[in-house]
Amino acid sequence: MTDLDPRFSGGRNITMKIPPHRYDATIKFYREVLHLPEVTSPSGAAVGFEFGACNLWIDNCPGLSPTEIWLEVVTSDTEAAARVLADAGIPRRDEIEDLGSGFDGFWVSSPADLIHLVDSQAQSWA
């Protein structure tokens, strides 16, 4: 690794993409059974909970059959990170969810088919 290579680390955000028929029960589990403190989403689009040092976001996703777990990876340089991941054969998956203009990040799929948001250390999302 050189000083020009991007640095990666696990982000604070984990997202569960939940099919509608499981959404309310999942929220109830974290809110009423585990009594995890709620986190307010900056966009108001997700319900979140403190999950140790991380935030666990619960997204209601019509058309989804199994529940999916999405992870955040932060990097010091998203452009360099994109090159490193492409060189390693890691596929970009930007089609899965629009991050909006001005967001410094992108989606990839790990070899295990888990979705990862790769974003700048300065981002705030959910």
C-alpha positions in Angstrom: 0.0 0.0 0.0 1.3 3.4 -0.9 0.3 6.8 0.4 -1.7 7.2 -2.8 -3.9 4.1 -2.2 -7.3 4.7 -0.6 -7.8 3.6 3.0 -10.9 1.5 3.8 -12.7 1.0 7.1 -16.1 -0.3 8.2 -18.7 2.4 8.3 -21.2 3.1 11.1 -24.2 2.1 9.0 -25.9 -1.3 8.4 -29.1 -1.4 6.5 -31.7 -4.2 6.5 -33.8 -4.2 3.4 -37.1 -5.8 4.6 -40.0 -7.1 2.5 -43.3 -5.4 3.4 -44.8 -8.5 5.0 -42.0 -8.5 7.6 -41.4 -4.8 8.1 -43.8 -4.0 11.0 -42.8 -7.1 13.0 -39.1 -6.2 12.4 -39.5 -2.7 13.7 -41.5 -4.0 16.7 -38.7 -6.5 17.5 -36.0 -3.8 17.7 -38.2 -1.1 19.3 -40.4 -3.1 21.7 -38.6 -6.4 22.3 -34.9 -5.3 22.4 -35.7 -1.6 23.3 -32.9 -0.3 21.2 -32.7 3.5 21.2 -34.0 5.0 18.0 -31.9 7.1 15.6 -33.5 9.8 13.5 -32.8 9.5 9.8 -31.7 12.8 8.2 -34.0 12.1 5.3 -36.8 10.8 7.4 -37.0 7.8 5.0 -35.8 5.1 7.3 -36.3 3.9 10.9 -33.0 3.4 12.7 -31.7 2.1 15.9 -28.4 2.3 17.8 -26.7 -1.0 17.3 -23.6 -0.8 19.4 -21.2 1.6 17.7 -23.3 1.3 14.5 -26.6 2.5 13.3 -29.0 -0.2 12.1 -31.5 1.2 9.5 -34.7 -0.7 8.6 -36.0 0.0 5.1 -39.4 -1.2 3.8 -38.7 -2.5 0.3 -41.8 -3.5 -1.8 -40.9 -6.2 -4.3 -38.2 -7.7 -2.2 -38.6 -11.4 -1.2 -35.8 -12.3 1.3 -34.4 -9.8 3.7 -31.0 -8.3 2.7 -28.2 -6.9 4.7 -26.3 -3.9 3.2 -23.1 -2.6 4.7 -21.2 0.7 4.6 -17.4 0.9 3.8 -15.8 4.3 4.1 -12.8 5.3 2.2 -10.3 8.2 2.1 -10.7 8.5 -1.7 -13.7 7.2 -3.5 -12.2 7.6 -7.0 -9.1 5.6 -6.1 -11.3 3.1 -4.2 -13.4 2.6 -7.4 -10.2 1.8 -9.4 -8.9 -0.6 -6.7 -12.3 -2.4 -6.5 -12.6 -2.6 -10.3 -9.1 -4.0 -10.6 -10.0 -6.7 -8.1 -13.1 -7.6 -10.2 -15.6 -6.3 -7.7 -18.8 -5.3 -9.7 -20.3 -1.8 -9.4 -24.0 -2.0 -8.6 -25.0 1.7 -8.9 -28.4 0.6 -10.5 -29.7 -0.8 -7.2 -30.5 2.6 -5.5 -30.0 6.2 -6.5 -27.6 8.0 -4.2 -28.6 11.4 -5.5 -26.5 14.1 -7.1 -23.6 15.3 -5.0 -23.2 12.1 -3.0 -19.6 11.0 -2.9 -20.0 7.2 -3.1 -21.2 4.2 -5.1 -22.5 0.7 -4.6 -20.6 -2.6 -5.1 -21.4 -6.3 -4.6 -19.0 -8.4 -2.6 -18.1 -11.9 -3.8 -20.7 -13.2 -1.4 -23.3 -10.9 -3.1 -23.7 -8.6 -0.1 -24.3 -5.0 -1.2 -21.8 -2.4 0.1 -22.0 1.3 0.0 -18.6 2.7 -0.6 -18.5 6.4 0.5 -16.4 9.2 1.7 -15.6 9.4 5.3 -17.3 12.8 5.4 -20.7 11.5 4.2 -23.8 11.5 6.3 -26.7 9.3 5.0 -29.8 7.3 5.5 
